[in-house]
Amino acid sequence: MTDSELIASLENLRNTMTAVATGGPRIDEVNDKYQRTFAAVTAELLSRQINNPITYSSLWDWYGRWSSGDLPSYQSRRTFISELINPLIHRIRTGRVEEVQLTGWQRVDRTIGEVRDRLALARSEEQFQAVGLLCRETLISLAQVVYVREHHPPLDGIEPSPTDAKRMLEDYISVELAGGANVETRKHARSALELANALQHRRTATFRDAAMCTEATTTVINVIAIVAGRRDPK
């Protein structure tokens, strides 16, 4: 099975699980095909030494899970399935094992999660551009949660607007990572910010553009989260 075939099969499992749990077809109408696809995916993942995160070999097993009480809404079921399967699709497409570390900033965590989901699903230039736009929204959310005007005065004397993530984050970095000991860290943070900012606005977006933008945005989030103490041992 090629990567493309495996991704298509995983998408089929995801879409089928979503459909039956959100008012779509009856389980008995699609369960046989689901079980065949599940078996093929499991065998292929085993050959690649990758664990299958989908533990529901039958849609009736999946029914038992979603009807247990903690997935009461259609949206909660869609979110559960996306978080279960999309990281694996992303891994197959990019070869990268994605380890998600939450920051505790709810809007930031939610939007970067959406970025990863969109990247896993994107196929067209417009969809790749949409990933870049969502990266921009993620950085705006990050900037708004950490930037405090009284503590982070403008470097260039220009007051940043509420959506000027680049200026706000640069001002934050210059203050919170001040001093000679932090020169390289400042360079790293600013380089990731510059890359993310540049990739967001590419008109001819490709998968690689979108993937690099996602990576750069994630790097900025992780650096800022560390600086803000969000990664300190509890």
N, C-alpha and C positions, 0 to 999 in steps of 0.2 A: 504494500500500500504506500503510495507516494504521500508527501506532506499535504498536498492539495486534497487528495482523497480522504486523508485522515481528518483534516480540518472540516471538509464538507460533511463527513459522518458525525463529527462532534457537533456541528451546527444543527444537523438533523435531529440528534438526540435532544439538544437544548430546545429547539423549536417545538418538538413533539411534547416534551415535558411541560413547556410553557402553555401550549395549546390545551392540553387535557386538564390543566389546573386552573385555567382561566375561562371556562365556559366553552371550550372548543369541542372537538370530536369525542365520542364515547371511547373509553379505554379499549373495549373489545374490538373496536374498528381499526385500531392502529398498533395494538400491543405486539402482534406477531412481528411486524416489520421492525418495531422498536427493539425487540429482543434479539433479532438477527443482527441489527446494526450494533447493539451493545456488545454482543459476543465478538464481532469482528474488531471493534475498537479496542476492547479489552485485550484480545490476542495481539494486536499490533502494538499497543502500549507495552505489553509484557516483553515483546521482542526488542523494544527500545529501552527496556529497563526503566520504564516510567510507571508509577502507580496511577491507577485509574481513580480519580476523585469521586466519580459517580458510583455510588454503592447500590443503586436501584436497578437490578437486572430485569425487573418487570415494572410496568407502569402501575400495577397494583401495589407494589412496594412503595413507589413514589406517592401513590394515593394515601397510603397509611401514614406517610411522613407529613404531607401537607395538611391532612385532616386531623392531625394530632392536637391542634389548638394554637400553636405559636406562629402559624402562617395564615392568619385569618383572611387577609385581603389579597386581591389579585396582584397588587404591587409588591407586597411582601414576598410572594411566590416568585415573581419575575426577578426580584433582587437576589433572592436566595439562589436561584438557578444561575444567574449571571456570575455571582461571586464564586460559584462552584466550578463552572466550566470555562468562563472567559480567560482566566489566568493560564489554563492549559492550552487554549487556542493560541494565546499570545506566545507561550513558550515554543510551540511547534512552529509558529511563523517566524520567530526571531532567534530561536536557539537559546534564549535567555530565561533562566529561572527567576521568576519574579517574587521577591520577598517584600510584602507590603508591611510597612511600619506606620501605624497611625500616629498622628501628631497630637490628637486630642482637640484640635481646632476643627469643629464639626464640618463647617462649610468647605474648608480646605480638603479634608479627608474625603468628603462626599464628591467634590468636583474632580479631584485627581483619580478617584475610583471610576468616575464616569469617563475620564480621558482614556483610561486603560480599556474600558469596555468598548468605547468608540473605535479605538485603534484595532482591537481584535476583530471588529466587524467591518471596518472600512475596506472598500474595494475601488471606489472611484475617486477622481481628483477632487471633486466637491466634498466627498466624505473625509479625505485626508486634510483638506483645508479646514473642515469643521473641527478636526482634532486640534489644529493649531489655534483656532479661535477659542476653544475650550481651555487650552493651556493658558491663554491670555487671561481668561476669567479666573482661572485657578491662582495665577500670580497676583491678580488684583485682590482676591480674597485674602491671600497670604499677607500682602502688603498692608491691607486695612486692619488686620488683626495684630500686627506687630509694631506698626509705625505710630509713634507719638511725637507730634510736632515739637513739644517743649523739650524733648530729649534728643531729637534727631533733626537739627536745623538743616536747611537746604545747603548743599555743598556749593551750588552755583548761584545762590541768592534767589532762585526762582521757586516760588511756592508750588509744590506738586498738587495737581488736582486729585480728587478722591479716586480717580481711575488711573492715575499715572503710577503704575506699579514699578516701573523701572526707576524713576526718581526716588520714590519712597523707599524701595529696597536698597538702593545705592546709599541713601542717607543713613538708613539703619545699619548697613554693613560698616560704613565708615566710622560710626560711633561705637558699635558693639564689638567690632574687631579692630579697634584702634591700637596703635603701637607697633614697634618694629618686630616684635615676636609673631605678629599676625599677618605679616606682609604676604606670605604665600597663600594663607587661607583667604585673605581678601581677594587676591588675584583669582583664586579658584572660584570663589563665589561669584565674582563679577564676570568671569569668563562664561560660566554656566548661564548667568542672567542675560548676557549679551547674545549667546547662542539661542536661547529660548526666545528672546525678543525678535531676533532676525528671522528665525524659522516660522514664527507665527504669521508673518506677512508675505510669505512666498506665494505667488500667484500660481505657479506650476508645481503644485504639491504632489509628491509621490509617497509611497509607503515609507521609504527611508527618511524623507523629510519629517513625516509625522512621527515616526519612531524616535528619531533624534530629538525632536521637539519635546516629546514625552519624557525622554531620558533627561534632557537638560532641565526641564521643569521639575522633575522629581529630585534632581540633584540640588536645585535651589531650595526646595522645600526641606530636604533633609539637612542641609547646612544651616538654614535658619532655625529649624527645630532644635538642632544641637546647641546653637548659640543661645537660644531662648530657654535652654534647660529642659526641653521636652524629651530628651533621650537619656537624662540622668538616671542612674539606678534608683529604684524606689526603696 
